[in-house]
Structure formats: structure tokens, C-alpha cells
């Protein structure tokens, strides 16, 4: 009998692999940071002896969720400016509040609180764009979360840099500092085409090529942005991206609400990825992204919550429910974005979106042990006919009981083991007092 570190046993198991394998009374065996076996509990317990066993009766074991787009530190701005249109919200409230308040302290504690919220709702990997991202990377490391972090780059100064050159230098520092870390990876992130000039975009592209890193940016989030870009660029936006060499498998585009059929085909042909943010798009009345058409064309689509100022939570289970329902009502077709499709968008397709599918997103031998356990013995989850249906239409993040990331238990029985959540909440409340005072002046 082989001795290993951890067995999670006795539950229903969704592998989210290519065949969508489902096991009754299954188990996952973990050694160090990797999955060494996924099988029926009887077989696992005969073959392996674990230093720790998590008995997960009346539960669901599955891969952790992959939140493909967020701004974790914006937990500090949750609810600051609701019920506004995107450009009004961004230019008249968010950018000014950030200019007055964002510093290393806000970035760290806001990100740590975001990590606590994400872990408690089953997210094990997140892709982040914000300011002072080294602090977000440190927060993720403290929490034991896997992340893809990128400093947001603009043509204008941010609270972290005065010039474009300083922003590029900071990004290079992140790349070098975190290049060998098992949890933190770096992405290069120009904010958007309406805040970044062509020379900056060209410099960013070279940086991404030199280091073989992905590029993430907000793209065609609402009609006003599309109109603004049409006038600024003198051509349609995706054609512009093609002309400057941005259309390739390293491009991760957030939102994409106003992609045309031609745009979708270009994305599919070039292997570009899309992150769908339905709750944010609904709240800001940005529109409905053509996700069914993207999927039909073969575009890889992941799911993201966006930040807490535009969602206002980081719960990927809620995001799955929103994604499934939004497209049904928009098309008056209950068959689009079915439950299994949406769960895959939140797991393995999200991992593919971030270029991480070889290590996370499904429960398969050799992959990183990023695993969640969801308790099913609850009135609102009884009876159970379909795990996928319950995940999308009945569950919430509060149903997640245990979270393992990189082979380490970071939450067990709803108890966070890597973060002092009371301290994180206290620090963010203190920061919020200063934020409120600054916006009242």
C-alpha cells in the first residue's frame, strides 16, 4: 500500500475531464501538490494509505473554480458607486476614488479579503488586473491561492507609476520576481484600447513575446466604447487588433459584449480567448455578450466575476447561475448555455482561457490538487437528480465546505486555515472610512 498525503473520499465526484466522467462514491488521492488517482473509494483506499483523510459523505468533490477576470483589491470599493452607466461609473467615480486612495496597503488587504471571499465560495485560481499587483500576488501567496496577476497599464499615470516606462518596468519586476513561484504567475495587462495608445500596445506586445506571457485587456464592453473606438481607430476594433498583431492564442479579452460575427470568426481562427462577465455586464447595463455564438464558433470562453465595484461579489457559483439564465432570457431559448456547459466554463474552459489547462481545471492524474468539496445534505439541495443542475441553479458559494489548493487544505468545514478573515475585514473597514471621507470632499 502506497503512503500519500491526502485522500478525499466517499462522495460524488465530477472530474470535468474531456468525457465529463461522474463517479458515485468516489475519491481523490493527493500526494504533495498533485493528484495521483481518481477512482471509486473502495479502490483508492485499497491502494493508498493517507496521512490525512477527509471523509466527504453526502458531498460533491470537483475541481476548484477558475475566476478568469477580477480586480481583487476592489473589495475596498464594494458598493461605492452603484446604478451607473459604465463610462460614468469609471471616469467620474472609480478612477477618482482610486487616484485618492489606492496604495500598497489597500491593494494588499483588499486582495486578501478578496482571496478569503473567493476561497469560501470555491475559487482556487483567479486572474487579476489592478494596481500594485505585487501586493495582490503577496496576498494570494499568503492565502495559498493560485493566481495570474497583472499590473494595469494606461497611457496616463496610475497611483503606482507616473510614466509608461515606470509601468513597464514594474511589470518586468513582477515577471522576474514571481517567475519560479508554484502559485503566482504573471500576465501583461493593458487596461483597454480607449486608455492605451498604439505605441504602448506595441511595447506591451513585445514584452509579452519576449517573456512568452499572455495579454489580457478589457474589450468592447458596451456600445459607447464601441462607438468611441470606431471613431478613434478609424476601423473596427478587432481588425485594428489584427493589424497590430494582437490576435493570437495569448490574447485574453475581457467582456467582448459587442463582438460581431466577423469578430467572433477572427477570434476563433486566431485562438483568442474570451472571458464572460455576465453579472457585471447586467449591472452596468452594458449588454449581452454573444456567448452562444462564440461557443458555436469554437472560441474558448471562461467565466469571471469582474471586481466587487461592478458585481458586487466574487462568488463563481452565482456567476454560473447568472450566465446560464441571462442567455436563456435574452434569446427566449431555455436550451442555450446549459448547466454542464456553464460549469465547464467555470472550471476546465476557464483554465484553458488562462493557458493553465495542463495543470488545473479538472480532476486528472498529474494535475495540481486544486479541489473543492460541496456539502449536499441540505434542504435546498434535496433531492438531487443532476449535479450540474444543482451547481448552476440551486447552490451558492456558502455551500462549499472544504478547499484544497496545490495539495494544501486552505479551508476545512468552512474554516479558513490560511487567512485571519476577521483581521482582513477589520483592515478593509478601516480603509473604507478613508475612502468615504475622500469622496465626500
C-alpha positions as CSV (number, residue, x, y, z in Angstrom):
1,X,0.0,0.0,0.0
2,X,1.4,3.4,-1.1
3,X,1.6,6.1,1.5
4,X,0.4,9.6,0.4
5,X,-0.5,12.9,1.9
6,X,-4.3,13.2,1.4
7,X,-7.4,11.3,0.4
8,X,-10.8,12.9,-0.1
9,X,-13.3,10.1,-0.1
10,X,-16.9,8.9,-0.1
11,X,-18.6,11.5,-2.3
12,X,-20.0,12.1,-5.7
13,X,-17.1,13.2,-8.0
14,X,-17.2,15.4,-11.1
15,X,-13.9,15.2,-13.0
16,X,-14.7,17.8,-15.6
17,X,-12.4,16.0,-17.9
18,X,-12.9,15.6,-21.7
19,X,-15.5,12.8,-21.1
20,X,-17.3,14.5,-18.2
21,X,-16.8,11.4,-16.0
22,X,-19.0,11.2,-12.9
23,X,-18.3,8.8,-10.1
24,X,-20.7,7.7,-7.3
25,X,-18.9,7.1,-4.0
26,X,-15.6,8.3,-5.5
27,X,-12.3,9.5,-4.1
28,X,-9.3,11.6,-5.0
29,X,-5.8,10.7,-3.9
30,X,-3.3,13.5,-3.5
31,X,0.5,13.4,-2.8
32,X,2.4,16.7,-2.4
33,X,0.8,19.1,-4.8
34,X,-0.6,16.7,-7.4
35,X,-3.5,14.3,-7.9
36,X,-2.2,10.7,-8.1
37,X,-5.5,8.9,-8.5
38,X,-9.2,9.5,-9.1
39,X,-11.4,6.4,-8.7
40,X,-14.1,4.7,-6.6
41,X,-13.4,5.0,-2.9
42,X,-13.1,1.2,-2.4
43,X,-10.2,1.1,-5.0
44,X,-8.5,4.2,-3.6
45,X,-8.5,3.0,0.0
46,X,-7.1,-0.4,-1.0
47,X,-4.2,1.1,-2.9
48,X,-3.3,4.1,-0.8
49,X,-2.8,5.0,2.9
50,X,-3.1,8.7,3.6
51,X,-1.6,10.8,6.3
52,X,-4.9,12.8,6.3
53,X,-8.3,11.6,5.1
54,X,-11.3,13.9,4.5
55,X,-14.5,11.9,4.6
56,X,-16.9,13.6,2.3
57,X,-20.2,11.7,2.7
58,X,-23.2,13.4,1.2
59,X,-20.9,15.7,-0.7
60,X,-19.7,16.6,-4.2
61,X,-16.0,16.6,-5.0
62,X,-14.9,18.6,-8.0
63,X,-12.1,20.9,-9.3
64,X,-12.0,24.4,-7.9
65,X,-13.5,27.3,-9.8
66,X,-11.3,29.4,-12.1
67,X,-12.3,33.1,-11.9
68,X,-10.9,34.4,-15.2
69,X,-11.3,38.1,-14.5
70,X,-11.4,40.2,-11.4
71,X,-9.9,43.1,-9.6
72,X,-9.4,41.6,-6.1
73,X,-8.4,44.7,-4.2
74,X,-11.7,46.4,-5.3
75,X,-13.4,44.7,-2.4
76,X,-12.4,48.1,-0.8
77,X,-14.8,49.8,-3.2
78,X,-17.7,47.3,-3.0
79,X,-21.0,49.3,-3.3
80,X,-19.2,52.7,-3.7
81,X,-21.0,53.7,-6.9
82,X,-23.9,51.5,-8.0
83,X,-26.6,52.0,-10.6
84,X,-24.5,53.9,-13.1
85,X,-23.5,53.6,-16.8
86,X,-20.0,52.2,-17.4
87,X,-18.2,55.3,-18.6
88,X,-19.9,57.5,-15.9
89,X,-19.1,54.9,-13.3
90,X,-15.5,54.5,-14.4
91,X,-14.5,58.1,-15.2
92,X,-16.5,60.0,-12.6
93,X,-16.3,57.7,-9.6
94,X,-13.9,54.7,-9.8
95,X,-10.8,56.4,-11.4
96,X,-11.1,59.4,-9.0
97,X,-11.6,57.2,-5.9
98,X,-8.6,55.1,-7.0
99,X,-6.4,58.2,-7.6
100,X,-7.1,59.4,-4.0
101,X,-7.0,56.0,-2.2
102,X,-5.1,53.2,-3.8
103,X,-1.8,52.4,-2.2
104,X,0.1,49.3,-1.2
105,X,-2.0,48.8,2.0
106,X,-5.3,48.9,0.1
107,X,-4.0,46.6,-2.6
108,X,-2.8,44.0,0.0
109,X,-5.7,44.0,2.4
110,X,-8.4,44.4,-0.3
111,X,-6.8,41.4,-2.2
112,X,-6.5,39.3,1.0
113,X,-10.2,39.9,1.7
114,X,-11.0,39.0,-1.9
115,X,-9.0,35.8,-1.5
116,X,-11.0,34.9,1.6
117,X,-14.2,35.5,-0.2
118,X,-13.1,33.5,-3.2
119,X,-11.9,30.5,-1.2
120,X,-15.1,30.5,0.8
121,X,-17.1,30.2,-2.4
122,X,-14.9,27.6,-4.0
123,X,-12.5,29.5,-6.3
124,X,-9.0,28.2,-6.4
125,X,-7.5,30.2,-9.3
126,X,-8.1,33.8,-10.2
127,X,-6.8,36.2,-12.9
128,X,-6.4,39.7,-11.6
129,X,-5.9,43.1,-13.1
130,X,-5.2,46.0,-10.7
131,X,-2.7,48.5,-9.2
132,X,0.2,47.5,-7.0
133,X,-0.2,43.9,-8.2
134,X,2.9,42.8,-6.3
135,X,0.7,43.2,-3.2
136,X,-2.1,41.1,-4.7
137,X,0.5,38.4,-5.5
138,X,1.7,38.5,-1.9
139,X,-2.0,38.3,-0.7
140,X,-2.6,35.3,-3.0
141,X,0.6,33.6,-1.7
142,X,-0.4,34.2,1.9
143,X,-3.9,32.8,1.2
144,X,-2.4,29.8,-0.7
145,X,-4.4,30.7,-3.8
146,X,-3.3,30.2,-7.4
147,X,-3.3,33.4,-9.4
148,X,-2.4,35.1,-12.7
149,X,-1.6,38.7,-11.7
150,X,-1.0,41.7,-13.9
151,X,-0.4,45.4,-13.3
152,X,-2.9,47.5,-15.2
153,X,-1.2,49.7,-17.7
154,X,-2.6,53.1,-19.0
155,X,-1.3,56.0,-21.1
156,X,-1.8,58.2,-18.1
157,X,-0.3,57.9,-14.5
158,X,-1.7,55.4,-12.0
159,X,-1.3,55.5,-8.2
160,X,1.7,53.2,-8.8
161,X,3.6,54.8,-11.6
162,X,3.9,58.3,-13.2
163,X,5.1,57.3,-16.7
164,X,4.6,54.4,-19.1
165,X,8.2,53.5,-18.7
166,X,7.7,53.1,-14.9
167,X,4.6,50.9,-15.6
168,X,6.6,48.6,-18.0
169,X,9.5,48.4,-15.5
170,X,7.1,47.4,-12.7
171,X,5.6,44.7,-14.9
172,X,9.1,43.4,-15.7
173,X,9.9,43.4,-12.0
174,X,6.8,41.2,-11.4
175,X,7.8,38.8,-14.1
176,X,11.3,38.3,-12.7
177,X,10.2,38.2,-9.0
178,X,7.5,35.6,-9.4
179,X,8.8,33.6,-12.4
180,X,9.5,30.4,-10.4
181,X,6.6,30.6,-7.9
182,X,4.3,27.5,-7.7
183,X,1.2,29.6,-7.2
184,X,1.7,33.1,-8.7
185,X,2.0,33.6,-12.4
186,X,2.1,36.9,-14.3
187,X,0.0,38.3,-17.2
188,X,0.6,41.6,-19.1
189,X,-2.5,43.8,-18.9
190,X,-3.1,47.0,-20.9
191,X,-6.4,48.3,-19.5
192,X,-8.3,48.8,-22.7
193,X,-7.9,50.3,-26.2
194,X,-9.6,53.5,-25.1
195,X,-7.0,54.1,-22.4
196,X,-3.9,52.7,-24.2
197,X,-2.2,54.3,-27.3
198,X,-0.9,52.2,-30.2
199,X,2.8,52.8,-29.1
200,X,2.0,51.5,-25.6
201,X,0.2,48.5,-27.1
202,X,3.2,47.8,-29.4
203,X,5.6,47.9,-26.4
204,X,3.3,45.6,-24.4
205,X,3.2,43.1,-27.3
206,X,7.0,43.0,-27.4
207,X,7.2,42.4,-23.7
208,X,4.6,39.5,-23.9
209,X,6.6,38.0,-26.8
210,X,9.9,38.3,-25.0
211,X,8.6,36.5,-21.9
212,X,6.1,34.2,-23.6
213,X,3.2,35.6,-21.5
214,X,-0.5,36.2,-22.1
215,X,-2.0,39.6,-22.7
216,X,-5.3,40.5,-21.0
217,X,-7.4,43.6,-21.7
218,X,-11.0,44.9,-21.5
219,X,-12.6,44.8,-24.9
220,X,-15.9,46.1,-26.4
221,X,-17.6,46.2,-23.0
222,X,-20.5,48.5,-24.1
223,X,-21.9,50.4,-27.0
224,X,-20.4,53.7,-26.0
225,X,-16.9,52.1,-26.0
226,X,-17.5,50.6,-29.5
227,X,-18.6,54.0,-30.9
228,X,-15.6,55.7,-29.2
229,X,-13.2,53.2,-30.6
230,X,-14.7,53.2,-34.1
231,X,-14.0,57.0,-34.2
232,X,-10.6,56.8,-32.6
233,X,-9.3,53.9,-34.7
234,X,-11.0,54.7,-38.0
235,X,-11.8,51.0,-38.4
236,X,-13.5,48.2,-36.4
237,X,-11.8,47.3,-33.2
238,X,-10.9,43.6,-33.9
239,X,-9.5,44.5,-37.3
240,X,-7.3,47.0,-35.6
241,X,-6.1,44.3,-33.1
242,X,-5.3,42.1,-36.1
243,X,-3.3,44.8,-37.8
244,X,-1.1,45.4,-34.7
245,X,-0.5,41.7,-34.3
246,X,-2.6,41.1,-31.2
247,X,-4.8,38.3,-32.5
248,X,-3.2,35.1,-31.3
249,X,-3.6,32.4,-28.6
250,X,-2.0,34.6,-26.0
251,X,-4.8,37.2,-26.1
252,X,-7.4,37.0,-23.3
253,X,-10.2,39.6,-23.9
254,X,-12.5,40.5,-21.0
255,X,-16.2,41.2,-21.7
256,X,-16.5,41.2,-25.5
257,X,-20.1,42.2,-25.4
258,X,-20.0,43.9,-28.8
259,X,-18.2,41.3,-30.9
260,X,-19.7,40.9,-34.4
261,X,-20.0,37.6,-36.2
262,X,-16.9,38.6,-38.2
263,X,-15.0,39.4,-34.9
264,X,-16.0,36.0,-33.5
265,X,-14.7,34.2,-36.5
266,X,-11.4,36.1,-36.3
267,X,-11.1,35.2,-32.6
268,X,-11.8,31.5,-33.5
269,X,-9.3,31.5,-36.4
270,X,-6.5,33.0,-34.2
271,X,-7.1,31.1,-31.0
272,X,-8.0,34.2,-29.0
273,X,-9.8,33.6,-25.6
274,X,-12.8,35.4,-24.1
275,X,-13.8,36.0,-20.5
276,X,-17.6,36.4,-20.0
277,X,-18.7,38.6,-17.0
278,X,-22.5,38.4,-17.1
279,X,-23.3,39.9,-13.7
280,X,-21.1,43.0,-14.3
281,X,-22.4,43.4,-17.8
282,X,-26.0,43.3,-16.5
283,X,-25.4,45.6,-13.6
284,X,-23.8,48.3,-15.8
285,X,-26.4,47.7,-18.5
286,X,-23.6,47.0,-20.9
287,X,-25.4,44.4,-22.9
288,X,-25.4,40.7,-23.5
289,X,-22.2,39.1,-24.9
290,X,-22.8,36.7,-27.9
291,X,-21.5,33.7,-25.9
292,X,-23.6,31.1,-27.7
293,X,-22.2,32.2,-31.0
294,X,-18.7,32.2,-29.6
295,X,-19.0,28.7,-28.3
296,X,-20.5,27.5,-31.6
297,X,-17.6,29.0,-33.5
298,X,-15.1,27.2,-31.2
299,X,-13.9,30.2,-29.2
300,X,-12.7,29.3,-25.7
301,X,-14.8,31.1,-23.2
302,X,-14.1,31.3,-19.5
303,X,-16.2,32.9,-16.7
304,X,-15.2,35.8,-14.4
305,X,-16.9,37.8,-11.7
306,X,-15.2,41.1,-12.5
307,X,-14.4,43.3,-9.5
308,X,-16.5,44.0,-6.4
309,X,-17.3,47.5,-7.5
310,X,-19.2,46.3,-10.5
311,X,-20.6,42.9,-9.5
312,X,-20.6,43.2,-6.2
313,X,-19.3,39.8,-5.1
314,X,-16.7,37.2,-6.1
315,X,-19.0,34.1,-6.0
316,X,-18.4,32.0,-9.1
317,X,-21.5,29.8,-8.3
318,X,-23.7,32.9,-8.5
319,X,-21.8,33.8,-11.7
320,X,-22.6,30.4,-13.3
321,X,-26.3,30.9,-12.4
322,X,-26.3,34.4,-14.0
323,X,-24.6,33.2,-17.1
324,X,-27.0,30.3,-17.7
325,X,-30.1,32.4,-17.1
326,X,-29.0,35.6,-18.9
327,X,-28.7,34.0,-22.3
328,X,-31.9,32.0,-22.0
329,X,-34.0,35.1,-21.4
330,X,-32.0,37.1,-24.0
331,X,-32.7,34.5,-26.7
332,X,-36.0,33.3,-25.3
333,X,-34.4,29.8,-25.6
334,X,-34.1,27.7,-22.5
335,X,-31.7,25.3,-24.2
336,X,-28.7,27.7,-24.6
337,X,-25.8,27.8,-22.1
338,X,-27.0,24.6,-20.4
339,X,-25.8,23.8,-16.9
340,X,-22.9,21.5,-17.9
341,X,-21.6,24.0,-20.4
342,X,-21.5,26.7,-17.8
343,X,-19.9,24.5,-15.1
344,X,-17.1,23.7,-17.7
345,X,-16.7,27.5,-18.4
346,X,-16.1,27.9,-14.6
347,X,-13.6,25.1,-14.4
348,X,-11.7,23.5,-17.3
349,X,-12.7,26.0,-20.0
350,X,-11.6,28.8,-17.6
351,X,-8.3,27.0,-17.2
352,X,-7.9,26.8,-21.0
353,X,-8.7,30.5,-21.2
354,X,-5.8,31.3,-18.9
355,X,-3.5,28.8,-20.6
356,X,-3.4,26.7,-17.5
357,X,-5.4,23.6,-18.6
358,X,-2.4,21.3,-18.3
359,X,-2.2,21.9,-14.6
360,X,-5.7,22.9,-13.3
361,X,-9.4,22.9,-14.2
362,X,-10.2,19.1,-13.9
363,X,-9.5,16.2,-11.6
364,X,-7.0,14.1,-13.6
365,X,-3.8,12.3,-12.6
366,X,-0.8,14.5,-12.7
367,X,-2.7,17.8,-12.4
368,X,-2.4,20.1,-9.4
369,X,-4.6,19.2,-6.5
370,X,-7.0,22.1,-6.6
371,X,-10.1,20.5,-5.3
372,X,-13.3,21.6,-3.6
373,X,-15.9,19.7,-1.5
374,X,-19.5,20.9,-1.5
375,X,-22.0,19.6,1.1
376,X,-25.2,18.3,-0.3
377,X,-27.1,17.3,2.8
378,X,-29.2,20.4,2.8
379,X,-32.9,21.2,2.2
380,X,-32.3,23.4,-0.8
381,X,-30.1,20.7,-2.4
382,X,-32.6,17.9,-1.8
383,X,-33.5,15.8,-3.9
384,X,-30.6,15.5,-6.3
385,X,-31.1,14.4,-9.9
386,X,-28.2,16.3,-11.6
387,X,-25.1,17.7,-10.0
388,X,-24.6,20.2,-12.9
389,X,-28.2,21.5,-12.4
390,X,-27.7,21.9,-8.7
391,X,-24.4,23.7,-9.2
392,X,-25.9,26.2,-11.5
393,X,-29.5,26.6,-10.3
394,X,-29.6,25.7,-6.6
395,X,-26.2,26.1,-4.9
396,X,-24.4,29.2,-3.6
397,X,-20.8,29.8,-2.6
398,X,-21.9,29.2,1.1
399,X,-22.4,25.5,0.3
400,X,-18.6,25.0,-0.2
401,X,-17.3,23.2,2.8
402,X,-13.6,22.4,2.1
403,X,-11.0,23.8,-0.3
404,X,-7.6,22.3,-1.3
405,X,-5.2,24.3,-3.4
406,X,-1.8,22.9,-4.6
407,X,-2.4,19.9,-2.3
408,X,-2.8,22.1,0.8
409,X,-6.1,22.3,2.7
410,X,-6.8,26.1,2.9
411,X,-10.4,25.7,4.2
412,X,-12.0,22.8,6.1
413,X,-15.6,22.7,7.3
414,X,-16.0,26.4,6.3
415,X,-13.0,27.4,8.5
416,X,-10.2,29.3,6.7
417,X,-6.8,28.0,7.6
418,X,-4.5,30.5,5.8
419,X,-6.3,33.8,6.4
420,X,-7.4,35.6,9.5
421,X,-10.7,36.8,8.0
422,X,-11.6,38.9,11.0
423,X,-8.3,40.8,10.6
424,X,-8.8,41.2,6.9
425,X,-12.4,42.6,7.3
426,X,-11.2,44.9,10.1
427,X,-8.4,46.3,7.9
428,X,-10.8,46.9,4.9
429,X,-13.3,48.6,7.1
430,X,-10.6,51.0,8.3
431,X,-9.6,51.6,4.7
432,X,-13.3,52.2,3.7
433,X,-13.6,55.0,6.3
434,X,-10.8,56.9,4.5
435,X,-12.3,56.1,1.1
436,X,-15.7,57.5,2.2
437,X,-14.0,60.7,3.5
438,X,-12.1,61.2,0.3
439,X,-15.1,61.0,-2.0
440,X,-17.2,63.4,0.2
441,X,-14.6,66.2,-0.3
